């Protein structure tokens, strides 16, 4: 009786292993590289008119841990006079394909997700126009070892610089300034609001007397 049960159990395990192997093989085969096409047009969000000369890029992304993705360009092109684009690509369904409208001096970034290989996908991208504002920043005194300013870290010393910021029309660009105060043990700083108004020739002037006299950043 015990011998019969052992043989029966062994046969069951064998069939289970065979079934699992067949399932794995089928999944592996279904995840093979497939051709795909994503096409459409880029139009102005406000007017609905086609936007020419902007780059549309398709990225192949893979999860590398947590919420982090590693992305590589699968294909890209610039739109023609009619605003149209067409991108061929090849990949597996296990990858995350992301279509993005690459930003430039007059276009804000736009991203669309879930582009699948093995089919033709049509997506109408809405380009959001960017407008500029001119800013002059004057810091009369700065003895902090590090000054954080528009993705840069600057050395100690006074500063007088003029630059351009971009944003959607009739919105505010928030400029963050921060200085490391080693004596106090925290970062001091301020937020300055830059209005984005199309056609405004004025320069926004920001004057800071002493970075280390600014309040602690929250």
ZIVEN-V908322 format. One record per residue. N is the residue number from 1. PSI is psi in radians with two decimals (none if undefined). Layout:
N_PSI + N_PSI
This chain:
1_-0.81 + 2_-0.66 + 3_-0.73 + 4_-0.72 + 5_-0.72 + 6_-0.73 + 7_-0.76 + 8_-0.75 + 9_-0.65 + 10_-0.72 + 11_-0.72 + 12_-0.75 + 13_-0.67 + 14_-0.83 + 15_-0.62 + 16_-0.71 + 17_-0.70 + 18_-0.77 + 19_-0.71 + 20_-0.70 + 21_-0.70 + 22_-0.70 + 23_-0.77 + 24_-0.76 + 25_-0.69 + 26_-0.72 + 27_-0.72 + 28_-0.71 + 29_-0.67 + 30_-0.33 + 31_0.42 + 32_2.88 + 33_2.34 + 34_2.51 + 35_2.65 + 36_2.85 + 37_2.34 + 38_2.25 + 39_2.93 + 40_-2.64 + 41_2.74 + 42_2.18 + 43_2.72 + 44_2.27 + 45_-0.57 + 46_-0.69 + 47_-0.37 + 48_0.04 + 49_2.65 + 50_2.56 + 51_2.10 + 52_2.68 + 53_0.28 + 54_2.61 + 55_2.20 + 56_2.20 + 57_2.43 + 58_2.13 + 59_2.43 + 60_2.02 + 61_2.54 + 62_2.37 + 63_2.23 + 64_-0.02 + 65_2.32 + 66_-2.21 + 67_0.23 + 68_2.37 + 69_2.52 + 70_2.11 + 71_2.51 + 72_2.56 + 73_2.15 + 74_-0.64 + 75_2.73 + 76_2.77 + 77_2.84 + 78_2.51 + 79_2.60 + 80_-2.94 + 81_-0.46 + 82_0.03 + 83_0.10 + 84_2.71 + 85_2.75 + 86_2.12 + 87_2.13 + 88_2.53 + 89_2.98 + 90_2.40 + 91_-3.11 + 92_2.68 + 93_-0.33 + 94_-0.26 + 95_2.74 + 96_1.93 + 97_2.24 + 98_2.25 + 99_2.27 + 100_2.58 + 101_2.01 + 102_2.31 + 103_2.70 + 104_-2.80 + 105_-0.33 + 106_0.00 + 107_2.31 + 108_2.65 + 109_2.61 + 110_2.35 + 111_2.37 + 112_2.53 + 113_3.07 + 114_0.90 + 115_2.11 + 116_2.38 + 117_2.91 + 118_0.17 + 119_2.97 + 120_2.24 + 121_2.39 + 122_2.20 + 123_2.25 + 124_1.98 + 125_2.34 + 126_2.03 + 127_2.24 + 128_2.03 + 129_2.46 + 130_2.50 + 131_2.69 + 132_2.74 + 133_2.41 + 134_2.38 + 135_2.39 + 136_2.13 + 137_2.16 + 138_2.09 + 139_1.97 + 140_-0.56 + 141_2.29 + 142_1.83 + 143_0.18 + 144_2.52 + 145_-0.44 + 146_2.31 + 147_2.13 + 148_2.15 + 149_1.94 + 150_1.11 + 151_0.39 + 152_2.74 + 153_2.07 + 154_2.71 + 155_2.90 + 156_2.77 + 157_2.86 + 158_2.81 + 159_2.39 + 160_1.78 + 161_2.64 + 162_2.38 + 163_3.01 + 164_2.39 + 165_2.75 + 166_2.63 + 167_3.00 + 168_2.69 + 169_2.57 + 170_0.62 + 171_-3.10 + 172_2.32 + 173_2.20 + 174_1.97 + 175_2.13 + 176_2.28 + 177_2.28 + 178_2.48 + 179_2.34 + 180_2.05 + 181_1.74 + 182_-0.52 + 183_-0.79 + 184_-0.43 + 185_0.39 + 186_3.10 + 187_2.26 + 188_2.65 + 189_-2.99 + 190_2.69 + 191_2.29 + 192_2.39 + 193_2.18 + 194_1.96 + 195_2.36 + 196_1.80 + 197_2.00 + 198_2.36 + 199_0.06 + 200_2.01 + 201_-0.10 + 202_2.67 + 203_2.22 + 204_2.11 + 205_2.19 + 206_2.12 + 207_2.21 + 208_2.15 + 209_-0.76 + 210_2.06 + 211_-0.60 + 212_0.10 + 213_0.02 + 214_2.77 + 215_2.86 + 216_2.37 + 217_2.43 + 218_none
